[in-house]
Amino acid sequence: MNTYLATLIALAAAVSCAAHAEGCSEADKQLSKRQFATWNDSYAYFVRYKGGCSDAALGEALSSQHTQLLDRTAPKLGTLKRLVAQNPAYLNWLLLGVFYKPEETEVNAKNTACRLLKRLNSCVPAEKELCAQLATRVGPSLEYVQGCST
């Protein structure tokens, strides 16, 4: 009986993994087709894939898209704040990413990480808390962002 149960559990796990891989294949196609134009686009992706499909290469693509979206929208993040209030899990999912261009290895005021930190530090008062949370995920390391003049 234990062998039978173990076989059923293994089979269910295999089917679940296959379904996840198939769904993430669709997620990959979606991310490669177009950039998120708005936070609503990002949120729709989060809801569609239930917060999954955000590891490995997909995680890098999401991080890149969220970096670009933050770069375009910060310091005014009213839409993002509304979506996070509606579904706090969305913020947790966003915070898995790191916001900066990995190709930029020198710290200077014009690079993405420093630019984002500056914008996030100048958020409107109603969005300061959200901006502070996002700022913790900017840059590849603490040492890197400490070199930014904010």
C-alpha positions as CSV (number, residue, x, y, z in Angstrom):
1,M,0.0,0.0,0.0
2,N,2.8,2.5,0.8
3,T,4.5,1.8,-2.6
4,Y,1.2,2.5,-4.3
5,L,0.7,5.8,-2.4
6,A,4.3,6.8,-3.1
7,T,3.8,6.1,-6.8
8,L,0.6,8.2,-6.9
9,I,2.4,11.1,-5.2
10,A,5.4,10.9,-7.6
11,L,3.0,10.8,-10.6
12,A,1.1,13.8,-9.4
13,A,4.3,15.7,-8.8
14,A,5.5,14.9,-12.4
15,V,2.2,16.0,-13.9
16,S,2.4,19.2,-11.8
17,C,6.0,19.9,-12.9
18,A,5.1,19.4,-16.6
19,A,2.1,21.7,-16.3
20,H,4.3,24.3,-14.6
21,A,7.0,24.0,-17.3
22,E,4.3,24.4,-20.0
23,G,2.8,27.5,-18.3
24,C,6.2,29.0,-17.9
25,S,6.9,28.4,-21.6
26,E,4.0,30.7,-22.3
27,A,5.3,33.2,-19.7
28,D,8.7,33.2,-21.5
29,K,6.9,33.9,-24.8
30,Q,5.0,36.7,-23.2
31,L,8.1,38.3,-21.8
32,S,10.0,38.1,-25.0
33,K,7.2,39.6,-27.1
34,R,6.9,42.9,-25.3
35,Q,8.0,44.9,-22.3
36,F,5.7,45.8,-19.5
37,A,4.3,49.3,-20.4
38,T,2.7,49.8,-17.1
39,W,2.5,48.4,-13.5
40,N,-0.9,47.0,-14.5
41,D,0.9,44.9,-17.2
42,S,3.3,43.6,-14.6
43,Y,0.4,42.8,-12.2
44,A,-1.5,41.0,-14.9
45,Y,1.5,38.8,-15.4
46,F,1.8,38.1,-11.7
47,V,-1.9,37.2,-11.5
48,R,-1.8,35.0,-14.6
49,Y,1.1,32.9,-13.5
50,K,0.2,33.1,-9.8
51,G,3.5,34.5,-8.8
52,G,5.4,31.6,-10.4
53,C,7.4,31.6,-13.6
54,S,9.9,34.0,-12.0
55,D,13.1,32.0,-11.5
56,A,16.2,31.5,-13.6
57,A,16.1,33.1,-17.0
58,L,12.5,34.3,-16.5
59,G,13.6,35.9,-13.3
60,E,16.3,37.8,-15.1
61,A,13.9,39.0,-17.8
62,L,11.4,40.1,-15.1
63,S,14.1,41.9,-13.2
64,S,15.1,43.7,-16.4
65,Q,11.5,44.7,-17.2
66,H,10.8,45.9,-13.7
67,T,14.1,47.9,-13.7
68,Q,13.0,49.6,-16.9
69,L,9.5,50.2,-15.6
70,L,10.8,51.6,-12.3
71,D,13.2,53.8,-14.3
72,R,10.3,55.2,-16.3
73,T,7.8,55.7,-13.5
74,A,9.7,56.5,-10.3
75,P,9.4,58.7,-8.2
76,K,5.6,58.7,-8.9
77,L,4.4,55.2,-8.0
78,G,0.7,55.7,-7.3
79,T,-0.5,52.9,-9.5
80,L,2.1,50.5,-8.0
81,K,1.0,51.5,-4.5
82,R,-2.6,50.8,-5.3
83,L,-1.8,47.4,-6.8
84,V,0.3,46.5,-3.7
85,A,-2.5,47.6,-1.4
86,Q,-4.9,45.4,-3.3
87,N,-2.6,42.4,-3.2
88,P,0.5,42.5,-0.8
89,A,1.8,39.3,-2.3
90,Y,2.6,41.3,-5.5
91,L,5.1,43.4,-3.6
92,N,6.8,40.3,-2.2
93,W,7.1,39.0,-5.7
94,L,8.5,42.2,-7.0
95,L,11.0,42.3,-4.3
96,L,12.5,39.0,-5.5
97,G,14.0,41.0,-8.3
98,V,17.1,43.2,-8.3
99,F,16.7,46.6,-10.0
100,Y,19.8,47.6,-12.1
101,K,21.5,46.9,-15.4
102,P,24.0,44.1,-14.8
103,E,26.1,45.4,-17.7
104,E,26.9,48.5,-15.7
105,T,29.9,47.7,-13.5
106,E,31.1,51.2,-12.7
107,V,29.3,53.3,-10.1
108,N,28.4,56.7,-11.5
109,A,25.4,59.1,-11.3
110,K,24.2,58.1,-14.7
111,N,24.0,54.3,-14.2
112,T,20.6,52.7,-13.6
113,A,21.1,51.7,-10.0
114,C,22.2,55.2,-8.9
115,R,19.5,56.8,-11.0
116,L,16.9,54.6,-9.5
117,L,18.1,55.2,-5.9
118,K,18.0,58.9,-6.5
119,R,14.4,58.7,-7.8
120,L,13.2,56.4,-5.1
121,N,14.7,58.7,-2.4
122,S,12.7,61.6,-3.9
123,C,9.3,59.8,-3.8
124,V,6.2,61.8,-2.8
125,P,5.4,61.4,1.0
126,A,2.4,59.1,0.4
127,E,4.7,56.6,-1.4
128,K,7.9,56.9,0.8
129,E,7.4,53.5,2.5
130,L,6.9,51.7,-0.8
131,C,9.9,53.5,-2.3
132,A,12.1,52.6,0.6
133,Q,11.2,48.9,0.2
134,L,12.0,49.0,-3.5
135,A,15.3,50.8,-2.8
136,T,16.5,47.8,-0.7
137,R,16.6,45.8,-3.9
138,V,18.4,48.2,-6.1
139,G,21.9,47.3,-7.3
140,P,23.9,44.1,-7.2
141,S,25.3,44.7,-3.7
142,L,25.3,47.1,-0.8
143,E,28.9,48.1,-1.6
144,Y,27.9,49.0,-5.1
145,V,25.0,51.3,-4.2
146,Q,27.0,52.9,-1.4
147,G,29.1,54.4,-4.1
148,C,26.1,56.3,-5.5
149,S,25.6,59.9,-4.4
150,T,22.0,60.2,-3.5
